Each structure stands twice: as C-alpha cells, then as structure tokens.
C-alpha cells in the first residue's frame, strides 16, 4: 500500500471526524434533522476508525464484514434525517418497509458471506439505489414544494448533492467490483476500489461538514412549513 493512499485514507477519516465535531459543537442549536445528520457523521467516524483498526492493528486483510453493519446504520440514520426534512406522508409510509427489508437482507448477507473476501454487490447496489432515491426525493420536493429562496444556503441541498455523487459513483464501482478483483491487477484494484471510491467518500463528508457549518440554528423546518402547496 502506497504512502499516498495512507495519507488519503487519513484525510477521509479526518473529514468525517471534522463533520462530527462541527455537529457536536452546535448540537443544541441544530434542528432535529441536522442532529440526526450529526449522529450519522459520528457513526461513520466510528466505522472508519474501526475499519482502519482492523486493517492496521489486527492485520486482517478482509474488513468487508463491516459493510452490512455500515449499510444498515447509514440507511437508518439517513431515513430519520430526511423524515424530518421532507415531512412527506409517502416517505413516512414506505420508509419503514424499505428499511425493514433492507436490514433483513443485510443481515442475511452478513451471515452467509462472513469471512469471504468478496464484495456484497447486491447489497451495495440496493444501498446506493436507496441513497439516490432519498436524494431524488429531496430534489423533487425542492423543485415542487419547498420554498427555499437560496438553495445554496440550504444544508440539505449539499447533503443531497453529496449523496447523489456518492451513490452514483459507488453504484458503478460496485457493479464492476468482482470483475476487478478477479480479472485486474492489484494496482488497478487499489486505484479504483480504494482511490476513486475514496474521492466519493471525500465528496460526501465535505458535504456533511459544509451542511453542518452553514446550518442556521433550529431553522430548517421553516421552509417546509412555509410551503403553500399540498404535500406529497
């Protein structure tokens, strides 16, 4: 593993820890939606540090067993976050069913593929489609219902943009991951699976940092409440 990769990995971990610290520092002043986002950043911080511990201290080459745990935690916390943002009856109705099915599937994958050095492509594909769905739900509501005078000052505009970039990029990578592992050189695997993928992690964690930094205290619920159009 190259020194550049090690430094880039530390940079990624530093970004998500920074997002956690920003959120925790402002936690009491944040609306409920951004408090959930802070908890998500804290969860990702723990998972990133755990993955590094498994690799660097325990010297386990395969830390893919963490992926189902990470997937469940991230999807659940994002659903709680966007439930507050969207205030949508449809989202509130379908989210518990999707979360339940996704969690059950992730647990099955965790038990059946434990110890196998292979990406859970099906689980990763579903997860990234859910992320894209959440981001798409927000942008659709922003265009049709939410009255936000300055979208670039809306924290969840940046979070949703980060989710869209992360979800689309990782979806493409995971679809070709097993091919890369079985057919391509170690160098190319590192470049795509760890280097390029970490670029998408960086984009998402930067979005978290910026959203938590620019968030006005306890005010995000106002734009949704101000909408005069019927809710979905």
C-alpha positions in Angstrom: 0.0 0.0 0.0 1.5 3.3 -1.0 2.2 6.2 1.3 -0.1 8.4 -0.7 -3.0 6.0 -0.1 -2.3 6.0 3.6 -2.4 9.8 3.7 -5.5 10.0 1.7 -7.2 7.5 4.0 -6.3 9.6 7.0 -7.7 12.6 5.2 -11.0 10.9 4.6 -11.2 9.9 8.3 -10.2 13.4 9.3 -13.1 14.8 7.2 -15.8 12.7 8.8 -14.4 13.3 12.3 -14.4 17.1 11.5 -18.1 16.8 10.5 -18.8 15.0 13.8 -17.0 17.7 15.8 -18.8 20.5 14.0 -22.2 18.9 14.6 -21.4 18.1 18.2 -20.2 21.6 18.9 -23.5 23.0 17.5 -25.7 20.1 18.6 -28.1 22.0 20.9 -28.6 24.8 18.4 -29.4 22.4 15.5 -32.8 21.3 14.3 -33.7 17.7 14.7 -32.8 16.8 11.1 -29.3 18.1 11.5 -28.9 16.4 14.9 -29.6 13.1 13.1 -27.0 14.1 10.5 -24.5 14.7 13.3 -25.3 11.2 14.7 -24.7 9.8 11.2 -21.3 11.6 11.0 -20.4 10.2 14.4 -21.4 6.7 13.3 -19.3 7.0 10.1 -16.4 8.2 12.2 -16.6 5.1 14.4 -16.9 2.8 11.4 -14.0 4.5 9.5 -11.8 4.2 12.6 -12.9 0.6 13.2 -12.0 -0.4 9.6 -8.6 1.2 10.0 -8.1 -0.6 13.3 -9.0 -3.9 11.7 -6.5 -3.4 8.9 -3.6 -1.7 10.7 -3.7 -3.2 14.2 -5.4 -6.6 13.8 -3.8 -7.1 10.4 -6.9 -8.5 8.9 -6.9 -8.2 5.1 -10.6 -8.6 4.9 -12.8 -6.0 6.6 -15.7 -6.4 4.3 -17.7 -8.0 7.2 -18.2 -4.4 8.4 -20.1 -3.4 5.3 -23.6 -4.8 6.2 -23.3 -3.0 9.6 -22.3 0.2 8.0 -25.1 -0.1 5.4 -27.8 -0.6 8.0 -26.6 2.2 10.2 -26.2 4.7 7.4 -29.6 4.0 5.8 -31.5 4.1 9.1 -29.9 7.4 10.2 -30.5 8.9 6.8 -34.1 7.9 6.8 -34.6 9.5 10.2 -32.8 12.6 8.9 -34.8 13.0 5.8 -38.1 12.2 7.5 -37.7 15.5 9.3 -36.6 17.3 6.2 -39.3 16.1 3.7 -42.3 15.9 6.0 -43.8 13.6 3.4 -46.6 11.2 4.1 -45.4 8.9 1.3 -41.9 8.8 2.6 -43.1 8.2 6.1 -45.2 5.3 4.9 -42.7 3.5 2.7 -39.5 4.1 4.6 -40.2 1.6 7.5 -41.0 -1.2 5.0 -37.9 -0.4 2.9 -35.7 -0.2 6.0 -37.1 -3.5 7.4 -36.5 -5.4 4.1 -33.1 -3.8 3.6 -32.0 -4.7 7.2 -33.2 -8.3 6.9 -31.3 -8.7 3.6 -28.2 -7.1 5.0 -28.2 -9.5 8.0 -28.6 -12.5 5.7 -25.7 -11.3 3.6 -23.6 -10.7 6.7 -24.1 -14.3 7.9 -23.8 -16.0 4.6 -20.7 -14.2 3.3 -18.8 -13.8 6.6 -15.1 -14.4 6.0 -15.4 -14.3 2.2 -13.2 -11.8 0.5 -15.9 -10.6 -1.9 -18.0 -7.5 -2.2 -21.7 -7.9 -1.5 -22.6 -6.4 -4.8 -26.3 -7.0 -4.4 -26.4 -5.2 -1.0 -24.2 -2.4 -2.2 -26.3 -1.9 -5.3 -29.5 -1.7 -3.3 -27.9 0.6 -0.7 -26.7 3.1 -3.4 -30.1 3.0 -5.2 -31.7 3.9 -1.8 -29.3 6.8 -1.4 -30.1 8.0 -4.9 -33.8 7.6 -4.1 -33.5 9.7 -1.0 -31.6 12.5 -2.8 -34.0 12.4 -5.7 -37.0 12.6 -3.3 -35.5 15.8 -1.8 -34.7 17.5 -5.1 -38.2 16.7 -6.4 -39.7 18.2 -3.4 -37.4 21.2 -3.5 -38.5 21.9 -7.1 -42.2 21.4 -6.5 -43.0 22.3 -2.9 -40.2 23.6 -0.7 -39.9 27.4 -0.8 -36.1 27.9 -0.3 -35.0 31.4 -1.5 -31.3 30.5 -1.6 -30.9 26.7 -2.2 -27.1 27.0 -1.9 -27.6 28.1 1.7 -29.8 25.1 2.4 -27.8 22.5 4.3 -29.7 19.6 2.8 -29.1 20.8 -0.8 -25.5 20.0 -0.2 -26.2 16.8 1.7 -28.4 15.6 -1.1 -25.9 16.6 -3.7 -23.2 14.6 -1.8 -25.5 11.6 -1.6 -26.2 11.8 -5.3 -22.5 11.9 -6.2 -21.6 9.2 -3.7 -24.5 6.9 -4.7 -23.9 7.1 -8.4 -20.2 6.8 -8.2 -20.2 3.8 -5.9 -23.0 2.1 -7.8 -20.8 2.0 -10.8 -17.8 0.8 -8.8 -19.6 -2.0 -7.0 -21.2 -3.3 -10.2 -17.7 -3.9 -11.5 -16.0 -4.8 -8.2 -16.0 -8.5 -8.5 -14.7 -8.3 -12.1 -11.9 -6.0 -10.9 -11.0 -8.4 -8.0 -10.9 -11.5 -10.2 -9.5 -10.1 -13.5 -7.5 -7.0 -12.9 -4.1 -6.3 -11.3 -3.7 -5.4 -7.6 -2.6 -1.9 -8.6 -5.8 -1.3 -10.6 -7.9 -2.7 -7.8 -6.4 -0.2 -5.3 -6.8 2.6 -7.8 -10.5 2.0 -8.4 -11.8 0.3 -5.2 -9.8 2.4 -2.7 -8.6 5.5 -4.6 -11.5 6.5 -6.7 -14.0 5.3 -4.2 -12.4 7.5 -1.5 -13.0 10.5 -3.8 -16.7 9.9 -3.5 -16.3 9.5 0.3 -14.5 12.8 0.4 -17.3 14.5 -1.6 -19.9 13.1 0.8 -18.0 14.0 4.0 -17.3 17.5 2.7 -21.0 17.9 2.1 -21.7 16.9 5.7 -19.1 19.4 7.0 -20.4 22.2 4.9 -24.1 21.5 5.8 -23.4 21.4 9.5 -21.2 24.5 9.3 -23.7 26.7 7.4 -26.8 25.5 9.2 -28.7 28.3 10.8 -29.8 27.4 14.3 -33.1 25.5 14.5 -34.5 26.9 11.3 -34.5 24.2 8.7 -38.1 23.2 9.4 -39.3 26.7 8.4 -39.0 26.3 4.6 -41.1 23.1 4.6 -43.8 24.6 6.9 -43.9 27.8 4.7 -45.0 25.8 1.6 -48.5 26.7 0.5 -48.7 23.8 -2.0 -50.2 20.4 -1.0 -47.8 17.9 0.5 -47.0 14.7 -1.2 
